[in-house]
């Protein structure tokens, strides 16, 4: 860990292939003037490391896979700051959205942590990076500290529902090596006007300037049925795209989904049909995110 104390920003970004498809989406932290931490999707760790080393062009840059050295814990929800503040002297209110502080020390744990105001739930919260051998200790400390407030651990299923309702893309579904960030609605993180060249820039620039041929859109079922991942979507008899994520929203009590569709069918209010087993069920294009924190 870097010992210097400071508050700094972190950046959500992508690595893309030559066709503009997404190798991975991740957050990059500037730990020092010449030291950066890339937090990638865990399932893509080896693939990303291989991609980076294969496309390395500067011999002075050292790329290390330090995944086994760290754990990441995410504390998310409206009471996240209240609970975490009880076990640190660092003023967490100073850490604004997509900023981080390093190091942050927690009660009884003799190692500094990186704490960023980021997350993947659509709620306020923090992501914490700590030495791997201290992870279990911090996990226990946080759960004990938040017990009276109803803090509980959740699994990937619950996390996936939260991020989906908030319209946050999941790699392997809304993003992939055949789906570009622009198609996935993440144009804000694609800087095609910068002078620096990057892989996939030409394709992404064309999509930004002219609009992509297909886009991610929100759908709400009119007929009774759930739009599951991979289901085909039709405009009349014409195939319009496919569902990337879908479920019965526990927050909204509606059957909703995200679908990658031909751009001509993505206007709000457009009626479409989702192939659910042997039936085509009516759906309508709706605005996203489905849920937004007040």
N, C-alpha and C positions, 0 to 999 in steps of 0.2 A: 504493500500500500504506500501511496505517497504521503509524506508526513506534513507537507505544507497545508495550511488551513485556508480555504477559500470557498466561495460559492460561484458556480459556473453553470453554463448552459450545456444541454445535451441536444442531439439532433436526430430526428427520425429520418431514415433514408433507405435507399435500395442499392443492391448490386443487380445489374441487368446483363443479359446476353446480347449478342449482336442483333437479334430480332426485336429487342426491347422487352422480351420476356423477363420475368423476375427470378433471379437466382435466389434471392432472399430479401426480406425486409428486416431492418434492425435499428438499434439505437447506438449512436457513437458518442462516447464521452471523451472530452479533452482533459486528460489528467494533468498534463503539463505541456509545455511548448512543443515538445517532440515525443509525447507519449499519449496514445489513444487506446481506449478500451471499446471494442465492438461487442455488443450484446446481441447475439443472433438467436434464431429459433433453435432450440436444443437438438431437434431432430436433424438439423442441417449443419451441425457443427463441423463434421469431417468434410462434407461437400464444400462448405464455405471456405474452410482452411485450404483445401486443395485448389479452389478457384482463385483465391488470393495469391497463393504461391506460384501458380501457373501463369498468372498475368502480372507478376511483379516486374517492374521496369527499372527500379532504382535499387542498386546494390547496397546503398547505405540504409535502406529500410529493412528493419528486422521484424519478421512476422512470427509470433509465437501463439500456440494454442494453449491457453492457461485455464481452460474450462474446469479441469479437475482441481484447481487451486481455490475456486470460489463457490459459494452457494448464493442463491438469490431467494429472498423472501419478499412477498408482496402483501402489504397490509392495505386493504381497500375498503372504502365506505365512509359515510358521513362522520364517524367517530374515529377515523384513522389517526388524525393529528392528536386528538385528546388522549388516546390510549398510548401512542408512541411517545408523546411528550413526557409521560410519567417516568420513563426510564432513561432519559437523556437530559443533559444540561444545555444542549444545542437548541436554540430557538427555532423550532421547525416552521414557524410562521414566516420566517425569512426566506424559506425555500419555496419559490413560486413555481408555477406550472412549467414543466420541462427545464427545470434547473436542478442542480444537485450541490451537495456539500460533502467535502472530504478532507479530513476524516471526521466521522461522528462516533462518539463513544457511548456505549450503553451500560447501564448498571451491572456491575460484577463481571463484565466481559472485557478482557484485557487485549482487545484488538480493535483498531479503527475500522469503520465501515464507510462505504459510499452510500449516501441516501439521496435519492432523487424523487421529485414529485411527478411521478409517471405511473402508468398502470395500463391495464388492458381490460377494464370493466366498464368504462364510461362514468365511473364515480371518482371522487377525490381519493387520494391515497399516495402511498410511497412504495418504491421498490428499493430493496436494501441488498447490497453486495458485501459479503463478508468472507474472511478466511474459512475454507471448507471445514476445518476442524472445530470451528466455533458455531457452526450453523445450528446444530441440535440445541445448544445452550440458548441461543437467541430465540429459536422457535418456542421453546418451553417458557422462556421469560415473557414473551409477547402474549402467549395464550393465557398465562396466569394473570398478567396485568389487565387483560381485557375481559376476563371471565365474568365479572360483575356487569359488564356492559353487553353481554350476550355474544362476545366474540367467539366464532367457531371456524375451524378449518374447512375449506371447500375443495372439491376436486375439479378436474378439467371440464366435466360436463356442465357444472354450474358456471364456471368461468366462461365456457363457450357460449352459453345462453346470454350472459351479461354482455359480452363483447358484440354478439350478433345484434341484440336489441339496440345497442349504441352505434351500430354500423361500422364496427372496426373490422378490417379484413383479416382473415386467417390464411396463413400460407398453406398451400395445398388445396385451398378451396376458392377464395376470392383472388388469390395471387398464386401464380405458378410460372414455370418456365415458358408457358404458352399464353399467359395472361400478363399484360403490361400494367404498370402502376396507373397509367392514364386510363386504361379501360376499367380499372378497378375503382376509379373515382379519387385517386390519390395524386392528382395533378399538382396540388400545392407543394408536394415534396420533390417535384421533378424540375430542376433548374436548367432548362435547355438554352437559355440565353447567356449563360456564363461562358467566358472565353475558354476555360479549360475543357478539353475533350474528355469523353468517357464512353465506355462501351454501350452501344445502343442509342447513342445521342441522336443520330439522324432519324431513326424511326420514331423515337419519342417526340422529337421536335415537330415532325410532320403531324403526329397525332394531336399534340397540343395546339398547333396552329390551325389545323383543318378539322379537328374533331375525329375521334376514333370511329371505326366502322361498327363497333359494338361497345356497349356500356353496361356497367353494373346498375341494376335498378331494384327498388323494393316492390314486392308484390304482396297483396293481401287476398286471401281466398274469399270468394263469394259463395261458392258451393262448399259443402262440408267435405273437408279433406286436408291433409297436411302435405305441403310441397317439400319433399325430401331431397337431399343432395343428389344431383345427377338426373333428376326427373326432367324430361323434355318439356319445353314450353312452345305453344303454337299460337300464331295469329291466324285465326280461321283454320285453313288446311296447311298453311305455310309454317314450317319450323322456324321459330324465332330465336331459340337459344336454349339454355338449360339452367336449372336451379343449382346454385353453389352452396347455399345453406338454407335450411328451412326447419321450422318447428312450430309447436303451439306455444306462443309467448306466455309465460306465467305472469308477467307484469301487465300485459295488455289484454290477456284472455282472447287472443285472436290467432288464427293460423296464418303465419306470415313467412316470407322468404326473401332471399336475395337471389337474383338471377342475372346471368350474363346474356344480354340480348342484343340483337341487331338494333342499332341506334334509332332507327325509324319507329321502333315500337316502345320507346322508353318514356314517352311523355306521360305525366301524371294524368290518370283517368283512363288510359288506354285499357281496353278489355282484352284479355288473353285467356288461354286455356292451358292447364297443366295436366300432363299425362300421368295420372295416378293409377297404376296397374293397367286395367283394361278400359278405364274411363278417362275422358277429357273433362276436367272440372274448371269452372269459370273462376278467374282471378282478375284483379285490377291493379294497375300501377299506382303506387302511393309514394308520398314523400318519405325520405329518410333523413336522419336516423329515426327509427321507430320510436325510440325513447331518448329523451334528453333530460339530464339532471337539472333540476331547478336551482 
